[in-house]
Amino acid sequence: VVIDEKVHGTCTCVTVINPTQEDAEVFVTSKGIGSKNLALKESANNAYWRMFHKFNIKDFTAFIGHKFSDATKVAVFGETYGSVQDLHYGLNNELGFILFDIQIHRETGEKEWLAPEVTETLAKEFGMPMAPRLYDGPYSLEVVTKLAYGPELVSGT
């Protein structure tokens, strides 16, 4: 069982088709609109697109695409936080981003959620922030309960 810290922000999903190509197609969504197969139009005023550029998500998906040469699509899932919710984690007028999952689509049509340790390795190699890992081990209700009521670790306060 792997337990990462839940960051209170807004769900952010970025899907890039042909991520290693210059003309890669980029779709930025959130849980509410992504579930309807819709994407956000790029805008400098949009928090999701500002986060996309601030954290070089397109370059990150290209990096992943080079590691998995048969990937035709890379989807990055995370949480945009800071000035988008009531918990700012010390980012009152800024945006932060925490990666928590990656899915690749292969030339064969197969979709694969990358294992937590693979996602963590890719994030570290690229410099992409991840949710703090709180626990990695056998399931324990006692451990889960203790972690659920522990301090948050993102802001360090």
C-alpha positions as CSV (number, residue, x, y, z in Angstrom):
1,V,0.0,0.0,0.0
2,V,1.3,3.4,-0.9
3,I,-0.1,6.5,0.8
4,D,0.6,10.0,-0.4
5,E,-0.5,13.2,1.1
6,K,-3.9,14.6,-0.2
7,V,-3.3,18.1,-1.3
8,H,-6.4,20.4,-1.2
9,G,-6.5,22.2,-4.6
10,T,-8.2,21.4,-7.9
11,C,-7.8,18.2,-9.9
12,T,-5.7,18.8,-12.9
13,C,-5.3,16.5,-15.9
14,V,-3.1,17.1,-18.9
15,T,-3.1,14.8,-21.9
16,V,-0.6,15.2,-24.7
17,I,-0.9,13.2,-27.9
18,N,2.4,12.5,-29.7
19,P,4.3,14.1,-26.8
20,T,7.8,13.9,-28.4
21,Q,6.6,15.8,-31.5
22,E,6.8,19.6,-32.0
23,D,3.2,19.6,-33.1
24,A,2.0,17.6,-30.1
25,E,-1.7,18.1,-29.2
26,V,-2.3,19.3,-25.6
27,F,-5.5,19.0,-23.7
28,V,-5.8,20.6,-20.2
29,T,-8.8,19.6,-18.1
30,S,-10.1,19.2,-14.6
31,K,-12.1,16.4,-13.1
32,G,-15.5,18.0,-13.8
33,I,-14.9,18.8,-17.5
34,G,-12.6,16.0,-18.3
35,S,-15.2,13.4,-17.4
36,K,-17.3,15.0,-20.2
37,N,-14.5,14.7,-22.7
38,L,-14.0,18.5,-22.8
39,A,-10.9,20.5,-22.4
40,L,-10.1,24.1,-21.5
41,K,-9.2,26.7,-24.1
42,E,-5.8,28.1,-23.5
43,S,-5.9,31.4,-21.7
44,A,-3.3,33.4,-19.7
45,N,-6.1,34.0,-17.2
46,N,-6.8,30.3,-16.6
47,A,-5.2,28.8,-13.5
48,Y,-4.8,25.4,-15.1
49,W,-3.0,26.8,-18.2
50,R,-0.8,29.0,-16.0
51,M,0.2,25.9,-14.0
52,F,0.8,24.0,-17.3
53,H,3.3,26.6,-18.4
54,K,4.8,27.3,-15.0
55,F,5.7,23.7,-14.4
56,N,6.7,22.9,-18.0
57,I,4.2,20.0,-18.3
58,K,4.6,19.7,-22.0
59,D,8.3,19.2,-21.6
60,F,7.6,16.7,-18.9
61,T,5.3,14.7,-21.1
62,A,8.0,14.7,-23.9
63,F,10.5,13.5,-21.3
64,I,8.2,10.6,-20.5
65,G,7.5,10.0,-24.1
66,H,11.3,9.6,-24.7
67,K,11.5,7.1,-21.8
68,F,8.6,5.0,-23.3
69,S,9.3,5.3,-27.0
70,D,6.0,3.5,-27.9
71,A,3.9,6.0,-26.0
72,T,1.5,7.8,-28.4
73,K,-0.2,9.7,-25.5
74,V,0.9,10.7,-22.0
75,A,-1.6,11.8,-19.4
76,V,-0.4,13.5,-16.2
77,F,-2.6,13.8,-13.2
78,G,-2.1,16.1,-10.3
79,E,-3.4,18.8,-8.1
80,T,-3.1,22.5,-8.7
81,Y,-3.1,24.3,-5.4
82,G,-2.3,27.6,-3.8
83,S,-4.5,30.5,-4.8
84,V,-7.2,28.3,-6.1
85,Q,-8.7,27.0,-2.8
86,D,-9.1,28.0,0.9
87,L,-5.9,26.1,1.9
88,H,-3.0,28.0,0.3
89,Y,-0.1,26.1,1.7
90,G,1.8,29.4,1.9
91,L,1.1,30.3,-1.8
92,N,-1.4,33.1,-1.3
93,N,-1.0,34.6,-4.8
94,E,0.8,31.8,-6.5
95,L,0.0,28.4,-8.0
96,G,1.7,25.1,-7.0
97,F,1.4,21.7,-8.6
98,I,1.7,18.2,-7.2
99,L,2.0,15.2,-9.5
100,F,0.3,12.0,-8.4
101,D,-0.1,9.8,-11.4
102,I,0.9,9.1,-15.0
103,Q,-0.8,7.1,-17.6
104,I,0.7,6.2,-21.0
105,H,-1.1,5.0,-24.1
106,R,1.0,2.6,-26.2
107,E,1.0,2.1,-30.0
108,T,-0.8,-1.2,-29.4
109,G,-3.8,0.7,-27.9
110,E,-2.9,-0.5,-24.4
111,K,-3.2,2.0,-21.5
112,E,-0.9,1.7,-18.6
113,W,-0.9,3.4,-15.2
114,L,2.7,3.7,-14.2
115,A,3.7,2.1,-11.0
116,P,4.2,4.6,-8.1
117,E,8.0,4.0,-8.0
118,V,8.2,4.6,-11.8
119,T,6.2,7.8,-11.5
120,E,8.4,8.9,-8.6
121,T,11.6,8.2,-10.5
122,L,10.4,10.1,-13.6
123,A,9.3,13.1,-11.4
124,K,12.7,13.2,-9.6
125,E,14.7,13.0,-12.8
126,F,12.7,15.8,-14.4
127,G,12.3,17.9,-11.2
128,M,8.5,17.6,-11.1
129,P,7.1,18.0,-7.5
130,M,5.2,15.1,-6.1
131,A,2.8,14.7,-3.2
132,P,4.8,13.7,-0.1
133,R,5.0,9.9,0.3
134,L,3.6,9.2,3.8
135,Y,3.8,5.4,3.8
136,D,4.8,2.4,1.7
137,G,4.1,-1.0,3.2
138,P,1.5,-3.5,4.2
139,Y,-2.1,-2.2,4.9
140,S,-2.7,-1.2,8.4
141,L,-5.9,0.6,9.6
142,E,-3.8,2.0,12.5
143,V,-1.3,3.5,10.2
144,V,-3.9,5.0,7.8
145,T,-5.8,6.5,10.7
146,K,-2.7,8.1,12.2
147,L,-1.7,9.5,8.9
148,A,-5.2,10.8,8.2
149,Y,-5.0,13.1,11.2
150,G,-1.4,14.1,11.0
151,P,0.1,17.4,9.9
152,E,0.3,18.5,6.3
153,L,3.7,18.4,4.8
154,V,3.4,20.4,1.6
155,S,4.0,23.9,3.0
156,G,6.4,22.7,5.8
157,T,4.5,24.6,8.4
